[in-house]
């Protein structure tokens, strides 16, 4: 269960929003360490939206640590997502596509590489190690193992929507107006 905290999370991270005030990413949640946020403030790359009570000081400067910032330049979310293990697992909901397991995940070439299969969005699925081993170098038809969903390239918007299903364990209260999860507040 997610917990909303009134004290700053460890390390004083700031939620980073795009110029349209939406998070750059939900999973992983787009947060930067406070040191990177301070650099971005001084380089005039972000606007500070909300702050923590914590103050940092130098001999000639004092500033409250930002808890929420927004980029001054919009970052397009329409670009195709990078093909990475993390994005593949996110596309497939961190679940084996041959069985409902969420443990010991790997990726499987639907058409095996030994049969000319390529490493592309359209030929790779998330598989648990036992299913991957059971399928081996066979095609789904030969192994009688068919992916639950046909593999395809997701859009960035699809990955963002899937990421909302995996909220972090805690959120700072100053972040809540910018995040869209069903959140139960703990007393």
Order of alpha helices (4+ residues) and beta strands (2+ residues): beta-beta-beta-alpha-beta-beta-alpha-beta-beta-alpha-alpha-alpha-beta
